Amino acid sequence: MRFMLRGARLVDASTDRASGAVIVDDGKLEALTEDMHDADSDMPTFDVDGMILTPGFMDIHTHGGGGFNLHTSDPAEIDAFAHWAPSTGLTSFLVAVVGVPDALPIPQLEAAVVACEHDGTGAEPVGIYLEGPYINLARRGAHLASWLRLPDLDETSALLELSSGHLRLITLAPELPGAAPVIRRLVEAGVTVSIGHTDATFEQTLEAIELGITHITHCCNAMRPLLHREPGPLGAVALSPEVTGELIVDGVHVHPAMVTVITKTLGADRTIVITDAQAGAGKEGATFEFAGQPAHVERGAARLADGTITGSVLTMDQALRNILRMMPVSLSEAVGMLTLNPARSIHVDDRKGRLHPSNDADLLLFSPDLTLQATFCRGKLAYSTDGWRARLAGL
């Protein structure tokens, strides 16, 4: 379907236009224009004056939400998440897979592949994210010790084969024995390799970056801290402009002051905001599971029975508002951290993350106070408030 949205403030990582229009055709952005009357008379046109229009959000590190887990052997559960997610502004995501006891997560990877290859509606699974199993026992966080393994080149090849070309991102600890050839193999396969759940020193991190690591998983969490005599992974990443860094901006995982420090250090174009959300995100008082471990919401975060933090209950629309409250950044910069930056990090920025002709028409419509009003996934209306559902009738 071809249609126009006109009159909104257009904001992406490089644009903040006070008023303009976008034309959508067959799921793609056909054009952006300031001449809001430049439209075919037969084309449906919707006035969105006074609203803010941005690209759809991409979460490259989420474990679920709305009561749905992404680490699952049931592709239908991933699809259910994909239909819930647009209510939070999420239009694309990586299917997160973690470990299983004493084995590779084969059923979960198979389910993720099915989800990635299913031509469904809602938020798009653009690939697979593996958090482990090659992570450090000393920094495992909520990952069970029985899930962890030492890096193995043959096993890595098996993981690549199981993921059928959909593996986009993997977290590993580069200081583990056997990590170097595994990093090289993954980079050769086009996978973004991230340092995380790691006890690596500053020097070991620099060596890993030389091998091809270009990403760091949830800065500050599950790694050596940034100290004046031992800079650790964060110090090395700060000095490496090719590396992007994730931040969880729920106010629990990282103190707001440190959020600002990290963002100023990396710069707005290297900072990627993630949720690291669990199935309980978006559900008040929920109890849920993290890969079979009972979890609950306590003090603003997802926690295991012993109090260990196991992710967040943050949603992407709230993350945008939190960024602007915590950091001295513009709306354009904040939007970039949720759109273009993650798309670049996993190499899908040729079609995601910007208001640009030929990009997928993943669009968000916000009121001036940044309350989400409507979500379009590849040109199709996937979520709207009651008021906007009537105004966008026919889409």
Residue pairs with C-beta under 8 A, 6 or more apart in sequence:
1 24
1 25
1 26
1 44
1 379
1 395
2 23
2 24
2 25
2 26
2 30
2 40
2 43
2 44
3 23
3 24
3 43
3 44
3 45
3 46
3 395
4 21
4 22
4 23
4 24
4 36
4 39
4 43
4 44
4 45
4 46
5 21
5 22
5 24
5 46
5 48
5 53
5 363
5 365
6 20
6 21
6 36
6 39
6 45
6 46
6 47
6 48
7 19
7 21
7 36
7 47
7 48
7 49
7 50
7 51
8 19
8 20
8 21
8 48
8 49
8 50
8 51
8 52
8 53
8 365
9 16
9 17
9 18
9 19
9 20
9 51
9 52
9 53
10 16
10 17
10 19
10 20
10 22
10 32
10 53
10 355
11 17
11 52
11 53
11 54
11 331
11 332
11 335
11 355
12 54
12 55
12 332
12 335
12 336
12 339
12 340
12 353
12 354
12 355
12 356
13 269
13 332
13 333
13 335
13 336
13 339
13 340
13 341
13 353
13 354
14 332
14 336
14 340
14 354
15 332
15 355
16 330
16 331
16 332
17 32
17 34
19 34
19 36
19 49
20 32
20 33
20 34
20 36
21 32
21 33
21 34
21 35
21 36
21 38
21 39
22 29
22 31
22 32
22 33
22 53
22 355
22 361
22 363
23 29
23 30
23 31
23 32
23 33
23 39
23 43
24 30
24 361
24 363
24 376
24 379
25 379
26 379
27 360
27 361
27 378
27 379
27 380
28 357
28 358
28 359
28 360
28 361
28 378
28 379
29 355
29 356
29 357
29 358
29 359
29 360
29 361
30 357
31 357
32 355
32 356
32 357
39 45
44 394
44 395
46 391
46 392
46 395
48 365
50 368
51 365
51 366
51 367
51 368
51 373
52 331
52 365
52 366
52 367
52 368
52 370
53 355
53 363
53 364
53 365
53 366
54 335
54 339
54 355
54 363
54 364
54 366
55 91
55 335
55 339
55 340
55 352
55 353
55 354
55 355
55 359
55 362
55 363
55 364
56 89
56 90
56 91
56 92
56 123
56 339
56 352
56 362
56 363
56 364
56 375
56 376
56 377
57 88
57 89
57 90
57 91
57 92
57 316
57 317
57 320
57 338
57 339
57 364
58 90
58 91
58 92
58 93
58 126
58 338
58 339
58 342
58 343
58 352
58 353
59 90
59 92
59 93
59 94
59 274
59 275
59 277
59 316
59 342
60 93
60 94
60 129
60 168
60 169
60 246
60 272
60 274
60 342
60 345
60 346
61 94
61 96
61 129
61 131
61 169
61 217
61 218
61 246
61 274
61 275
61 276
62 70
62 90
62 93
62 94
62 96
62 274
62 275
62 276
62 277
62 281
63 69
63 70
63 71
63 96
63 98
63 276
63 277
63 278
63 279
63 290
63 311
64 70
64 71
64 81
64 96
64 277
64 278
64 279
64 281
64 288
65 81
65 84
65 85
65 88
65 275
65 277
65 278
65 279
65 280
65 281
65 282
65 315
66 80
66 81
66 84
66 85
66 87
66 279
66 281
66 282
66 283
67 84
67 279
67 280
67 283
67 286
67 288
68 77
68 78
68 80
68 81
68 84
68 279
69 77
69 81
69 279
69 288
69 289
69 291
70 77
70 78
70 81
70 95
70 96
70 97
70 112
71 96
71 97
71 98
71 105
71 108
71 290
71 291
72 78
72 108
72 111
73 107
73 108
73 110
73 111
74 111
75 111
75 112
75 114
75 115
75 118
77 111
78 95
78 111
78 112
78 115
78 125
79 115
79 118
79 120
79 122
81 123
82 93
82 115
82 120
82 121
82 122
82 123
82 124
82 125
83 121
83 122
83 123
83 382
84 122
84 282
85 91
85 93
85 122
85 123
86 122
86 123
86 375
86 377
86 382
86 383
87 282
87 372
87 375
87 383
88 281
88 282
88 315
88 316
88 317
88 318
88 372
89 315
89 316
89 317
89 320
89 338
89 364
89 372
89 375
90 123
90 315
90 316
91 123
91 124
91 362
91 363
91 364
91 375
91 376
91 377
91 378
91 382
92 123
92 124
92 125
92 126
92 348
92 352
92 362
93 123
93 124
93 125
93 126
94 125
94 126
94 127
94 128
94 129
94 168
94 169
94 346
95 112
95 115
95 116
95 125
95 127
95 128
95 129
96 129
96 131
97 105
97 108
97 109
97 112
97 128
97 129
97 130
97 131
98 105
98 130
98 131
98 132
98 133
98 143
98 147
98 290
98 291
99 105
99 132
99 133
99 143
99 144
99 146
99 147
99 148
99 149
99 291
100 108
100 147
100 291
101 144
101 146
101 147
102 146
104 133
104 155
104 158
104 159
104 162
105 133
106 162
109 128
109 159
109 162
109 163
110 162
112 125
112 128
112 163
112 166
113 128
113 162
113 163
113 164
113 166
115 125
116 125
116 126
116 127
116 128
116 166
117 164
117 166
121 377
121 380
121 382
122 377
122 382
123 377
123 382
124 360
124 362
124 377
124 378
126 168
126 346
126 348
126 352
127 166
127 167
127 168
127 169
127 346
127 348
128 163
128 166
128 167
128 168
128 169
129 168
129 169
129 170
129 171
130 159
130 163
130 167
130 169
130 170
130 171
131 143
131 170
131 171
131 196
131 197
131 217
132 143
132 147
132 148
132 171
132 172
132 197
133 147
133 148
133 149
134 148
134 149
134 150
134 151
134 172
134 173
134 176
134 179
134 182
135 143
135 148
135 171
135 172
135 173
135 196
135 197
135 198
136 148
136 173
136 175
136 176
136 197
136 198
136 199
137 145
137 148
138 199
139 173
139 197
139 198
139 199
139 222
139 223
140 148
140 197
140 222
141 197
141 221
141 222
141 308
141 309
141 310
142 290
142 293
142 304
142 308
142 309
142 310
142 311
143 197
144 291
144 293
147 291
149 155
150 176
150 177
150 178
151 172
151 176
151 177
151 178
151 179
151 181
151 182
152 178
152 182
153 178
153 181
153 182
153 185
156 182
156 185
156 186
157 185
159 167
160 167
160 185
160 186
160 189
160 191
167 189
167 191
168 191
168 192
168 346
168 347
168 348
169 191
169 192
169 194
169 215
169 345
169 346
170 186
170 191
170 192
170 193
170 194
171 194
171 195
171 196
171 197
171 217
172 179
172 182
172 183
172 193
172 194
172 195
172 196
172 198
173 179
173 195
173 196
173 197
173 198
173 199
173 200
174 180
174 183
174 195
174 198
174 200
174 204
174 205
174 207
174 208
174 211
174 213
175 198
175 199
175 200
175 201
175 204
179 208
180 211
183 193
183 208
183 211
183 212
183 213
184 211
184 212
186 193
186 212
187 193
187 211
187 212
190 347
192 214
192 215
192 345
192 346
192 347
193 212
193 213
193 214
193 215
194 213
194 214
194 215
194 216
194 217
194 246
195 205
195 208
195 213
195 215
195 216
195 217
195 223
195 233
195 237
196 216
196 217
196 218
196 222
196 223
197 217
197 222
197 223
198 205
198 222
198 223
198 224
198 233
199 223
199 224
200 208
200 223
200 224
200 232
200 233
201 224
201 230
201 232
202 230
202 231
202 232
202 233
202 235
202 236
203 236
205 213
205 232
205 233
205 235
205 236
205 237
206 236
206 239
206 240
209 236
209 237
209 240
209 242
209 243
213 243
214 242
214 243
214 244
214 345
215 243
215 244
215 245
215 246
215 345
216 223
216 233
216 234
216 237
216 243
216 244
216 245
216 246
217 246
218 246
218 247
218 248
218 253
218 274
218 276
219 234
219 237
219 245
219 246
219 247
219 254
219 262
220 226
220 234
220 253
220 254
220 258
220 262
221 248
221 253
221 254
221 309
223 232
223 233
223 234
224 230
224 232
224 233
225 232
225 234
226 232
226 234
226 235
231 238
234 262
234 265
237 243
237 245
237 266
238 265
238 266
241 270
243 270
244 266
244 270
244 271
244 272
244 341
244 344
244 345
245 262
245 266
245 270
245 271
245 272
246 272
246 273
246 274
247 254
247 259
247 262
247 263
247 271
247 272
247 273
247 274
247 337
248 254
248 273
248 274
248 275
248 276
248 312
248 314
249 259
249 273
249 314
249 319
249 322
249 323
249 326
250 275
250 300
250 301
250 312
250 313
250 314
250 319
250 322
251 300
251 322
251 326
252 299
252 300
252 301
252 309
252 312
253 276
253 301
253 309
253 312
254 262
256 325
256 326
259 326
259 327
260 326
260 327
260 328
262 271
263 271
263 327
263 329
268 329
268 333
268 336
268 337
269 336
269 341
270 341
271 337
271 341
272 337
272 341
272 342
272 345
273 319
273 323
273 337
273 338
274 342
275 281
275 312
275 314
275 315
275 316
275 319
276 311
276 312
276 314
277 302
277 311
277 312
277 313
277 314
277 315
278 288
278 290
278 295
278 302
278 310
278 311
278 312
278 313
279 286
279 288
279 289
279 290
280 286
280 287
280 288
280 295
280 296
280 297
280 302
280 313
281 302
281 312
281 313
281 314
281 315
282 313
282 315
285 297
286 296
286 297
286 313
287 294
287 295
287 296
288 294
288 295
288 296
288 302
289 295
290 302
290 304
290 310
290 311
293 304
293 310
294 304
294 305
295 302
295 303
295 304
295 310
295 311
296 302
296 303
296 305
297 303
297 313
298 307
300 313
301 309
301 311
301 312
301 313
302 309
302 310
302 311
302 312
302 313
303 309
303 310
304 310
314 322
316 338
317 370
317 371
317 372
319 338
320 334
320 335
320 338
320 370
321 370
323 329
323 334
323 337
323 338
324 331
324 334
324 370
327 334
329 337
339 352
339 353
339 354
340 349
340 353
340 354
341 353
342 353
343 349
343 352
343 353
344 353
351 358
351 359
351 360
352 359
352 360
352 362
353 359
360 378
360 379
361 376
361 378
361 379
362 376
362 377
362 378
363 375
363 376
364 372
364 374
364 375
364 376
365 372
365 373
365 374
365 375
365 376
365 388
366 372
366 373
367 373
372 383
372 385
373 384
373 385
373 387
373 388
374 381
374 383
374 384
374 385
374 388
374 392
375 381
375 382
375 383
375 384
376 382
376 395
380 395
381 392
381 395
384 392
